[in-house]
């Protein structure tokens, strides 16, 4: 085989692919390979500074290699690390955070704690988005838009797996038009919610009726237009209601089809408790939550704070946040619709001086205008919740330069068997 080589794997990329070097010294990335392994590969593509390869054979296996329980683990785009022992996954994720802070942010004098993992890292997802091609329902094959027909997924609880299998069975008799499906399940309540993304699909109500007759836990089926702006467009209810109920701790949440909510409810409690511990609230503080989404962290902290203000650009999320505050009879909280990079500088100019600021941005991290506004407010503490170690490193470097002192970083494994890792970090201003 012309492009076949044997190489040693010395590391993992931030996306979980094995890293080695070809005979000519070029760095090569090999999905499915692990550090310490001797593997046979086929080079699939050569770029200027690196190559991509397919794993053909493992001649010497890592002691951390395990047999993935899912037969599609190497093909499906959902998981990246099922072949790596879970304890080793947690060690690798901590190392990923440490290296990002040091290499990308130049942040060295900071403590990164061991990753908080799960006792049972399977069946944890409360939400899944599946795709439809023709009459096939499933996940995209890794690196493509080819649909792998759904059979099972070890990351989903039994209720979502049964619902997905029934939809896959019904679709061939309902005609074309459906493009995507989002399934949600309340971890504490067991309630099921289905969202159908379609364009002119007359069979939508028929499918909703059949699912309702099969699943007593199903509380709603809604239709969404394709390519919709999820902050504005409301769902068309085909059956039941447009939300399910979830509970975290003592709080209740109404979650609609388009609401952002952590996909791992069990670890969400771990994450929010850690944020609360770092915030150190005593009951009278003013808290500002930027990028507050549907208000989960703001509501979680409101019970220990004097007043909480949430800022969120997605109007639908603000609606959900206000609804959940009313549901829980929480009155010391208010939510503002608008971009954090616009509202926070204005609040800083108007003299807003919260004792605690929560930053929970998307993967792109915080806009510089947000970080500058936070520095101007001089809060006693900043609690940064991040889903991307690279942008966390960049933003922490800015805040440290602005005069904040770093506390510990606590990684939380919200997404076992994937390369994703969530972090909570505390910074103080003395």
TIPADREN-505392 format. One record per residue (C-alpha): x, y, z; residue in one letter; residue number from 0. Coordinates in steps of 0.25 Angstrom, whole numbers, padded with zeros to 4 digits. Layout:
BEGIN
<rec <X; Y; Z>; 'A'; NUM>
...
END
This chain:
BEGIN
<rec <0000; 0000; 0000>; 'X'; 0>
<rec <0007; 0013; -0005>; 'X'; 1>
<rec <0003; 0022; 0007>; 'X'; 2>
<rec <0004; 0012; 0018>; 'X'; 3>
<rec <0014; 0014; 0029>; 'X'; 4>
<rec <0017; 0009; 0043>; 'X'; 5>
<rec <0018; 0020; 0054>; 'X'; 6>
<rec <0018; 0023; 0069>; 'X'; 7>
<rec <0007; 0031; 0075>; 'X'; 8>
<rec <0012; 0041; 0085>; 'X'; 9>
<rec <0000; 0050; 0088>; 'X'; 10>
<rec <-0014; 0054; 0086>; 'X'; 11>
<rec <-0020; 0066; 0079>; 'X'; 12>
<rec <-0030; 0075; 0086>; 'X'; 13>
<rec <-0041; 0067; 0078>; 'X'; 14>
<rec <-0036; 0053; 0083>; 'X'; 15>
<rec <-0028; 0049; 0070>; 'X'; 16>
<rec <-0015; 0042; 0072>; 'X'; 17>
<rec <-0002; 0050; 0069>; 'X'; 18>
<rec <0011; 0044; 0062>; 'X'; 19>
<rec <0021; 0047; 0052>; 'X'; 20>
<rec <0023; 0041; 0038>; 'X'; 21>
<rec <0036; 0036; 0033>; 'X'; 22>
<rec <0039; 0049; 0027>; 'X'; 23>
<rec <0036; 0056; 0040>; 'X'; 24>
<rec <0023; 0062; 0037>; 'X'; 25>
<rec <0013; 0062; 0048>; 'X'; 26>
<rec <0001; 0053; 0046>; 'X'; 27>
<rec <-0013; 0052; 0052>; 'X'; 28>
<rec <-0019; 0038; 0054>; 'X'; 29>
<rec <-0033; 0037; 0059>; 'X'; 30>
<rec <-0035; 0025; 0068>; 'X'; 31>
<rec <-0020; 0024; 0072>; 'X'; 32>
<rec <-0015; 0026; 0086>; 'X'; 33>
<rec <-0002; 0031; 0092>; 'X'; 34>
<rec <0008; 0020; 0094>; 'X'; 35>
<rec <0003; 0011; 0083>; 'X'; 36>
<rec <0010; 0006; 0071>; 'X'; 37>
<rec <0001; 0006; 0059>; 'X'; 38>
<rec <0000; 0004; 0044>; 'X'; 39>
<rec <-0007; 0015; 0037>; 'X'; 40>
<rec <-0011; 0020; 0023>; 'X'; 41>
<rec <-0008; 0034; 0020>; 'X'; 42>
<rec <-0021; 0040; 0014>; 'X'; 43>
<rec <-0016; 0055; 0012>; 'X'; 44>
<rec <-0004; 0063; 0013>; 'X'; 45>
<rec <-0004; 0078; 0016>; 'X'; 46>
<rec <0007; 0088; 0017>; 'X'; 47>
<rec <0009; 0086; 0032>; 'X'; 48>
<rec <0002; 0073; 0035>; 'X'; 49>
<rec <-0004; 0060; 0030>; 'X'; 50>
<rec <-0017; 0052; 0032>; 'X'; 51>
<rec <-0017; 0037; 0033>; 'X'; 52>
<rec <-0026; 0025; 0035>; 'X'; 53>
<rec <-0023; 0015; 0046>; 'X'; 54>
<rec <-0021; 0001; 0039>; 'X'; 55>
<rec <-0016; -0007; 0050>; 'X'; 56>
<rec <-0011; -0006; 0065>; 'X'; 57>
<rec <0002; -0014; 0066>; 'X'; 58>
<rec <0005; -0009; 0081>; 'X'; 59>
<rec <-0008; -0005; 0089>; 'X'; 60>
<rec <-0008; 0005; 0100>; 'X'; 61>
<rec <-0012; 0000; 0114>; 'X'; 62>
<rec <-0023; 0010; 0114>; 'X'; 63>
<rec <-0029; 0005; 0102>; 'X'; 64>
<rec <-0043; -0002; 0104>; 'X'; 65>
<rec <-0053; -0008; 0094>; 'X'; 66>
<rec <-0064; 0003; 0091>; 'X'; 67>
<rec <-0078; -0003; 0094>; 'X'; 68>
<rec <-0084; 0004; 0082>; 'X'; 69>
<rec <-0081; -0002; 0069>; 'X'; 70>
<rec <-0081; 0011; 0062>; 'X'; 71>
<rec <-0072; 0018; 0071>; 'X'; 72>
<rec <-0061; 0020; 0061>; 'X'; 73>
<rec <-0071; 0025; 0050>; 'X'; 74>
<rec <-0081; 0033; 0057>; 'X'; 75>
<rec <-0078; 0048; 0059>; 'X'; 76>
<rec <-0084; 0048; 0073>; 'X'; 77>
<rec <-0073; 0041; 0081>; 'X'; 78>
<rec <-0058; 0043; 0081>; 'X'; 79>
<rec <-0052; 0035; 0092>; 'X'; 80>
<rec <-0060; 0022; 0095>; 'X'; 81>
<rec <-0047; 0014; 0092>; 'X'; 82>
<rec <-0040; 0021; 0104>; 'X'; 83>
<rec <-0043; 0016; 0118>; 'X'; 84>
<rec <-0051; 0027; 0126>; 'X'; 85>
<rec <-0041; 0029; 0137>; 'X'; 86>
<rec <-0031; 0032; 0126>; 'X'; 87>
<rec <-0041; 0041; 0119>; 'X'; 88>
<rec <-0042; 0050; 0132>; 'X'; 89>
<rec <-0027; 0051; 0133>; 'X'; 90>
<rec <-0025; 0055; 0118>; 'X'; 91>
<rec <-0036; 0066; 0120>; 'X'; 92>
<rec <-0029; 0072; 0132>; 'X'; 93>
<rec <-0016; 0072; 0124>; 'X'; 94>
<rec <-0023; 0078; 0112>; 'X'; 95>
<rec <-0028; 0090; 0121>; 'X'; 96>
<rec <-0014; 0091; 0127>; 'X'; 97>
<rec <-0007; 0092; 0114>; 'X'; 98>
<rec <-0017; 0102; 0108>; 'X'; 99>
<rec <-0015; 0111; 0120>; 'X'; 100>
<rec <0000; 0110; 0119>; 'X'; 101>
<rec <0002; 0110; 0104>; 'X'; 102>
<rec <-0009; 0119; 0099>; 'X'; 103>
<rec <-0011; 0128; 0110>; 'X'; 104>
<rec <0003; 0128; 0117>; 'X'; 105>
<rec <-0005; 0126; 0130>; 'X'; 106>
<rec <0005; 0117; 0139>; 'X'; 107>
<rec <0002; 0121; 0153>; 'X'; 108>
<rec <-0012; 0115; 0154>; 'X'; 109>
<rec <-0017; 0102; 0160>; 'X'; 110>
<rec <-0024; 0092; 0151>; 'X'; 111>
<rec <-0032; 0082; 0160>; 'X'; 112>
<rec <-0035; 0068; 0156>; 'X'; 113>
<rec <-0047; 0067; 0147>; 'X'; 114>
<rec <-0060; 0064; 0154>; 'X'; 115>
<rec <-0065; 0052; 0146>; 'X'; 116>
<rec <-0078; 0043; 0147>; 'X'; 117>
<rec <-0080; 0030; 0154>; 'X'; 118>
<rec <-0087; 0025; 0142>; 'X'; 119>
<rec <-0083; 0032; 0130>; 'X'; 120>
<rec <-0093; 0026; 0121>; 'X'; 121>
<rec <-0108; 0030; 0117>; 'X'; 122>
<rec <-0106; 0044; 0122>; 'X'; 123>
<rec <-0111; 0052; 0110>; 'X'; 124>
<rec <-0124; 0059; 0112>; 'X'; 125>
<rec <-0124; 0064; 0098>; 'X'; 126>
<rec <-0121; 0059; 0084>; 'X'; 127>
<rec <-0122; 0064; 0070>; 'X'; 128>
<rec <-0123; 0054; 0059>; 'X'; 129>
<rec <-0123; 0056; 0044>; 'X'; 130>
<rec <-0132; 0051; 0032>; 'X'; 131>
<rec <-0127; 0047; 0018>; 'X'; 132>
<rec <-0139; 0040; 0010>; 'X'; 133>
<rec <-0145; 0031; 0021>; 'X'; 134>
<rec <-0133; 0029; 0029>; 'X'; 135>
<rec <-0132; 0035; 0043>; 'X'; 136>
<rec <-0118; 0036; 0050>; 'X'; 137>
<rec <-0105; 0043; 0053>; 'X'; 138>
<rec <-0096; 0048; 0042>; 'X'; 139>
<rec <-0084; 0039; 0040>; 'X'; 140>
<rec <-0071; 0046; 0045>; 'X'; 141>
<rec <-0066; 0057; 0035>; 'X'; 142>
<rec <-0078; 0056; 0026>; 'X'; 143>
<rec <-0093; 0058; 0024>; 'X'; 144>
<rec <-0096; 0043; 0022>; 'X'; 145>
<rec <-0106; 0038; 0031>; 'X'; 146>
<rec <-0103; 0026; 0040>; 'X'; 147>
<rec <-0117; 0020; 0042>; 'X'; 148>
<rec <-0120; 0020; 0057>; 'X'; 149>
<rec <-0120; 0007; 0065>; 'X'; 150>
<rec <-0115; 0011; 0079>; 'X'; 151>
<rec <-0106; 0021; 0086>; 'X'; 152>
<rec <-0100; 0018; 0099>; 'X'; 153>
<rec <-0100; 0033; 0103>; 'X'; 154>
<rec <-0115; 0034; 0102>; 'X'; 155>
<rec <-0124; 0029; 0113>; 'X'; 156>
<rec <-0134; 0017; 0110>; 'X'; 157>
<rec <-0146; 0027; 0108>; 'X'; 158>
<rec <-0139; 0035; 0097>; 'X'; 159>
<rec <-0133; 0022; 0090>; 'X'; 160>
<rec <-0147; 0016; 0089>; 'X'; 161>
<rec <-0153; 0029; 0084>; 'X'; 162>
<rec <-0142; 0030; 0073>; 'X'; 163>
<rec <-0144; 0015; 0069>; 'X'; 164>
<rec <-0159; 0017; 0068>; 'X'; 165>
<rec <-0157; 0029; 0059>; 'X'; 166>
<rec <-0148; 0022; 0050>; 'X'; 167>
<rec <-0158; 0011; 0049>; 'X'; 168>
<rec <-0169; 0020; 0045>; 'X'; 169>
<rec <-0162; 0030; 0035>; 'X'; 170>
<rec <-0162; 0021; 0023>; 'X'; 171>
<rec <-0177; 0021; 0022>; 'X'; 172>
<rec <-0178; 0036; 0024>; 'X'; 173>
<rec <-0172; 0042; 0011>; 'X'; 174>
<rec <-0161; 0052; 0009>; 'X'; 175>
<rec <-0159; 0066; 0016>; 'X'; 176>
<rec <-0154; 0064; 0030>; 'X'; 177>
<rec <-0139; 0068; 0031>; 'X'; 178>
<rec <-0136; 0069; 0046>; 'X'; 179>
<rec <-0141; 0064; 0059>; 'X'; 180>
<rec <-0138; 0068; 0073>; 'X'; 181>
<rec <-0142; 0059; 0085>; 'X'; 182>
<rec <-0142; 0064; 0099>; 'X'; 183>
<rec <-0145; 0057; 0112>; 'X'; 184>
<rec <-0146; 0062; 0126>; 'X'; 185>
<rec <-0135; 0055; 0135>; 'X'; 186>
<rec <-0143; 0056; 0148>; 'X'; 187>
<rec <-0157; 0056; 0142>; 'X'; 188>
<rec <-0156; 0046; 0130>; 'X'; 189>
<rec <-0164; 0055; 0121>; 'X'; 190>
<rec <-0161; 0055; 0106>; 'X'; 191>
<rec <-0162; 0066; 0096>; 'X'; 192>
<rec <-0160; 0065; 0081>; 'X'; 193>
<rec <-0157; 0076; 0071>; 'X'; 194>
<rec <-0158; 0073; 0056>; 'X'; 195>
<rec <-0150; 0082; 0046>; 'X'; 196>
<rec <-0157; 0081; 0032>; 'X'; 197>
<rec <-0161; 0089; 0020>; 'X'; 198>
<rec <-0176; 0087; 0016>; 'X'; 199>
<rec <-0177; 0073; 0022>; 'X'; 200>
<rec <-0192; 0068; 0022>; 'X'; 201>
<rec <-0189; 0056; 0030>; 'X'; 202>
<rec <-0184; 0064; 0043>; 'X'; 203>
<rec <-0197; 0063; 0050>; 'X'; 204>
<rec <-0199; 0048; 0047>; 'X'; 205>
<rec <-0185; 0045; 0053>; 'X'; 206>
<rec <-0189; 0053; 0065>; 'X'; 207>
<rec <-0201; 0045; 0067>; 'X'; 208>
<rec <-0195; 0032; 0066>; 'X'; 209>
<rec <-0184; 0036; 0075>; 'X'; 210>
<rec <-0194; 0041; 0086>; 'X'; 211>
<rec <-0201; 0028; 0085>; 'X'; 212>
<rec <-0188; 0020; 0087>; 'X'; 213>
<rec <-0181; 0028; 0098>; 'X'; 214>
<rec <-0189; 0033; 0110>; 'X'; 215>
<rec <-0177; 0041; 0115>; 'X'; 216>
<rec <-0178; 0049; 0102>; 'X'; 217>
<rec <-0183; 0063; 0107>; 'X'; 218>
<rec <-0182; 0071; 0093>; 'X'; 219>
<rec <-0178; 0070; 0079>; 'X'; 220>
<rec <-0175; 0083; 0072>; 'X'; 221>
<rec <-0171; 0087; 0057>; 'X'; 222>
<rec <-0160; 0097; 0054>; 'X'; 223>
<rec <-0157; 0103; 0041>; 'X'; 224>
<rec <-0144; 0100; 0034>; 'X'; 225>
<rec <-0132; 0110; 0036>; 'X'; 226>
<rec <-0141; 0118; 0047>; 'X'; 227>
<rec <-0135; 0128; 0056>; 'X'; 228>
<rec <-0137; 0121; 0069>; 'X'; 229>
<rec <-0137; 0134; 0077>; 'X'; 230>
<rec <-0150; 0139; 0070>; 'X'; 231>
<rec <-0158; 0128; 0063>; 'X'; 232>
<rec <-0168; 0121; 0072>; 'X'; 233>
<rec <-0172; 0106; 0071>; 'X'; 234>
<rec <-0184; 0101; 0064>; 'X'; 235>
<rec <-0190; 0091; 0074>; 'X'; 236>
<rec <-0195; 0078; 0067>; 'X'; 237>
<rec <-0198; 0071; 0080>; 'X'; 238>
<rec <-0198; 0074; 0095>; 'X'; 239>
<rec <-0190; 0086; 0100>; 'X'; 240>
<rec <-0177; 0093; 0095>; 'X'; 241>
<rec <-0169; 0090; 0107>; 'X'; 242>
<rec <-0165; 0079; 0117>; 'X'; 243>
<rec <-0162; 0081; 0131>; 'X'; 244>
<rec <-0148; 0078; 0138>; 'X'; 245>
<rec <-0143; 0079; 0152>; 'X'; 246>
<rec <-0129; 0082; 0157>; 'X'; 247>
<rec <-0128; 0082; 0172>; 'X'; 248>
<rec <-0140; 0090; 0178>; 'X'; 249>
<rec <-0142; 0098; 0165>; 'X'; 250>
<rec <-0152; 0095; 0154>; 'X'; 251>
<rec <-0150; 0098; 0139>; 'X'; 252>
<rec <-0159; 0099; 0127>; 'X'; 253>
<rec <-0150; 0095; 0115>; 'X'; 254>
<rec <-0155; 0098; 0101>; 'X'; 255>
<rec <-0150; 0091; 0088>; 'X'; 256>
<rec <-0140; 0102; 0086>; 'X'; 257>
<rec <-0136; 0106; 0100>; 'X'; 258>
<rec <-0122; 0104; 0103>; 'X'; 259>
<rec <-0120; 0095; 0115>; 'X'; 260>
<rec <-0108; 0087; 0119>; 'X'; 261>
<rec <-0110; 0073; 0112>; 'X'; 262>
<rec <-0104; 0066; 0125>; 'X'; 263>
<rec <-0114; 0069; 0136>; 'X'; 264>
<rec <-0107; 0061; 0147>; 'X'; 265>
<rec <-0094; 0069; 0144>; 'X'; 266>
<rec <-0101; 0082; 0142>; 'X'; 267>
<rec <-0104; 0081; 0157>; 'X'; 268>
<rec <-0089; 0079; 0160>; 'X'; 269>
<rec <-0085; 0090; 0151>; 'X'; 270>
<rec <-0095; 0100; 0157>; 'X'; 271>
<rec <-0091; 0096; 0172>; 'X'; 272>
<rec <-0076; 0098; 0168>; 'X'; 273>
<rec <-0080; 0112; 0163>; 'X'; 274>
<rec <-0088; 0115; 0175>; 'X'; 275>
<rec <-0076; 0111; 0184>; 'X'; 276>
<rec <-0066; 0119; 0177>; 'X'; 277>
<rec <-0076; 0131; 0177>; 'X'; 278>
<rec <-0076; 0131; 0192>; 'X'; 279>
<rec <-0089; 0138; 0194>; 'X'; 280>
<rec <-0094; 0142; 0207>; 'X'; 281>
<rec <-0108; 0147; 0204>; 'X'; 282>
<rec <-0107; 0162; 0201>; 'X'; 283>
<rec <-0098; 0163; 0189>; 'X'; 284>
<rec <-0102; 0168; 0175>; 'X'; 285>
<rec <-0099; 0158; 0164>; 'X'; 286>
<rec <-0097; 0161; 0149>; 'X'; 287>
<rec <-0099; 0149; 0140>; 'X'; 288>
<rec <-0094; 0151; 0126>; 'X'; 289>
<rec <-0098; 0142; 0115>; 'X'; 290>
<rec <-0108; 0136; 0124>; 'X'; 291>
<rec <-0116; 0128; 0114>; 'X'; 292>
<rec <-0129; 0123; 0120>; 'X'; 293>
<rec <-0125; 0127; 0134>; 'X'; 294>
<rec <-0120; 0114; 0140>; 'X'; 295>
<rec <-0108; 0119; 0147>; 'X'; 296>
<rec <-0115; 0132; 0151>; 'X'; 297>
<rec <-0126; 0125; 0157>; 'X'; 298>
<rec <-0117; 0115; 0164>; 'X'; 299>
<rec <-0109; 0127; 0171>; 'X'; 300>
<rec <-0122; 0136; 0173>; 'X'; 301>
<rec <-0125; 0128; 0186>; 'X'; 302>
<rec <-0112; 0133; 0192>; 'X'; 303>
<rec <-0111; 0147; 0186>; 'X'; 304>
<rec <-0117; 0160; 0189>; 'X'; 305>
<rec <-0121; 0163; 0174>; 'X'; 306>
<rec <-0117; 0156; 0161>; 'X'; 307>
<rec <-0117; 0163; 0147>; 'X'; 308>
<rec <-0116; 0154; 0135>; 'X'; 309>
<rec <-0112; 0159; 0121>; 'X'; 310>
<rec <-0115; 0150; 0109>; 'X'; 311>
<rec <-0115; 0153; 0094>; 'X'; 312>
<rec <-0125; 0142; 0090>; 'X'; 313>
<rec <-0139; 0148; 0092>; 'X'; 314>
<rec <-0146; 0134; 0093>; 'X'; 315>
<rec <-0136; 0130; 0104>; 'X'; 316>
<rec <-0139; 0143; 0112>; 'X'; 317>
<rec <-0154; 0139; 0111>; 'X'; 318>
<rec <-0151; 0125; 0117>; 'X'; 319>
<rec <-0142; 0131; 0128>; 'X'; 320>
<rec <-0154; 0140; 0132>; 'X'; 321>
<rec <-0163; 0129; 0132>; 'X'; 322>
<rec <-0154; 0120; 0140>; 'X'; 323>
<rec <-0152; 0131; 0150>; 'X'; 324>
<rec <-0168; 0132; 0152>; 'X'; 325>
<rec <-0169; 0117; 0152>; 'X'; 326>
<rec <-0160; 0117; 0164>; 'X'; 327>
<rec <-0166; 0129; 0171>; 'X'; 328>
<rec <-0152; 0136; 0170>; 'X'; 329>
<rec <-0154; 0151; 0171>; 'X'; 330>
<rec <-0139; 0156; 0173>; 'X'; 331>
<rec <-0135; 0154; 0159>; 'X'; 332>
<rec <-0137; 0162; 0146>; 'X'; 333>
<rec <-0133; 0159; 0131>; 'X'; 334>
<rec <-0129; 0168; 0120>; 'X'; 335>
<rec <-0130; 0165; 0105>; 'X'; 336>
<rec <-0117; 0170; 0098>; 'X'; 337>
<rec <-0103; 0167; 0094>; 'X'; 338>
<rec <-0094; 0166; 0106>; 'X'; 339>
<rec <-0083; 0174; 0098>; 'X'; 340>
<rec <-0093; 0186; 0097>; 'X'; 341>
<rec <-0100; 0185; 0111>; 'X'; 342>
<rec <-0089; 0182; 0120>; 'X'; 343>
<rec <-0081; 0195; 0115>; 'X'; 344>
<rec <-0093; 0203; 0117>; 'X'; 345>
<rec <-0096; 0197; 0131>; 'X'; 346>
<rec <-0081; 0200; 0135>; 'X'; 347>
<rec <-0082; 0215; 0130>; 'X'; 348>
<rec <-0095; 0216; 0138>; 'X'; 349>
<rec <-0088; 0212; 0151>; 'X'; 350>
<rec <-0092; 0197; 0152>; 'X'; 351>
<rec <-0083; 0191; 0162>; 'X'; 352>
<rec <-0087; 0176; 0165>; 'X'; 353>
<rec <-0079; 0169; 0175>; 'X'; 354>
<rec <-0079; 0156; 0167>; 'X'; 355>
<rec <-0079; 0155; 0152>; 'X'; 356>
<rec <-0083; 0142; 0145>; 'X'; 357>
<rec <-0077; 0140; 0131>; 'X'; 358>
<rec <-0082; 0127; 0123>; 'X'; 359>
<rec <-0080; 0131; 0108>; 'X'; 360>
<rec <-0081; 0122; 0096>; 'X'; 361>
<rec <-0069; 0114; 0091>; 'X'; 362>
<rec <-0063; 0127; 0084>; 'X'; 363>
<rec <-0061; 0133; 0098>; 'X'; 364>
<rec <-0064; 0147; 0103>; 'X'; 365>
<rec <-0064; 0159; 0094>; 'X'; 366>
<rec <-0052; 0169; 0098>; 'X'; 367>
<rec <-0063; 0179; 0101>; 'X'; 368>
<rec <-0069; 0170; 0112>; 'X'; 369>
<rec <-0055; 0168; 0118>; 'X'; 370>
<rec <-0052; 0182; 0118>; 'X'; 371>
<rec <-0066; 0186; 0125>; 'X'; 372>
<rec <-0064; 0175; 0135>; 'X'; 373>
<rec <-0050; 0181; 0139>; 'X'; 374>
<rec <-0056; 0194; 0140>; 'X'; 375>
<rec <-0067; 0189; 0149>; 'X'; 376>
<rec <-0056; 0183; 0159>; 'X'; 377>
<rec <-0065; 0172; 0165>; 'X'; 378>
<rec <-0060; 0165; 0177>; 'X'; 379>
<rec <-0060; 0152; 0169>; 'X'; 380>
<rec <-0062; 0147; 0155>; 'X'; 381>
<rec <-0067; 0133; 0152>; 'X'; 382>
<rec <-0064; 0129; 0138>; 'X'; 383>
<rec <-0071; 0116; 0133>; 'X'; 384>
<rec <-0064; 0111; 0120>; 'X'; 385>
<rec <-0067; 0100; 0110>; 'X'; 386>
<rec <-0054; 0103; 0102>; 'X'; 387>
<rec <-0041; 0103; 0109>; 'X'; 388>
<rec <-0034; 0111; 0098>; 'X'; 389>
<rec <-0043; 0123; 0099>; 'X'; 390>
<rec <-0043; 0122; 0114>; 'X'; 391>
<rec <-0028; 0123; 0114>; 'X'; 392>
<rec <-0029; 0135; 0105>; 'X'; 393>
<rec <-0039; 0142; 0114>; 'X'; 394>
<rec <-0032; 0139; 0127>; 'X'; 395>
<rec <-0019; 0145; 0122>; 'X'; 396>
<rec <-0027; 0158; 0119>; 'X'; 397>
<rec <-0034; 0158; 0133>; 'X'; 398>
<rec <-0020; 0155; 0140>; 'X'; 399>
<rec <-0014; 0166; 0133>; 'X'; 400>
<rec <-0025; 0175; 0137>; 'X'; 401>
<rec <-0022; 0173; 0152>; 'X'; 402>
<rec <-0030; 0160; 0156>; 'X'; 403>
<rec <-0024; 0149; 0164>; 'X'; 404>
<rec <-0026; 0135; 0159>; 'X'; 405>
<rec <-0032; 0124; 0168>; 'X'; 406>
<rec <-0034; 0110; 0164>; 'X'; 407>
<rec <-0039; 0104; 0151>; 'X'; 408>
<rec <-0049; 0093; 0153>; 'X'; 409>
<rec <-0052; 0084; 0141>; 'X'; 410>
<rec <-0065; 0077; 0141>; 'X'; 411>
<rec <-0067; 0065; 0131>; 'X'; 412>
<rec <-0081; 0069; 0125>; 'X'; 413>
<rec <-0078; 0061; 0112>; 'X'; 414>
<rec <-0072; 0047; 0115>; 'X'; 415>
<rec <-0066; 0040; 0103>; 'X'; 416>
<rec <-0065; 0053; 0095>; 'X'; 417>
<rec <-0053; 0063; 0095>; 'X'; 418>
<rec <-0061; 0074; 0101>; 'X'; 419>
<rec <-0058; 0078; 0116>; 'X'; 420>
<rec <-0065; 0089; 0124>; 'X'; 421>
<rec <-0058; 0098; 0134>; 'X'; 422>
<rec <-0061; 0107; 0145>; 'X'; 423>
<rec <-0051; 0117; 0149>; 'X'; 424>
<rec <-0051; 0128; 0161>; 'X'; 425>
<rec <-0043; 0141; 0160>; 'X'; 426>
<rec <-0043; 0151; 0171>; 'X'; 427>
<rec <-0040; 0166; 0171>; 'X'; 428>
<rec <-0034; 0171; 0184>; 'X'; 429>
END
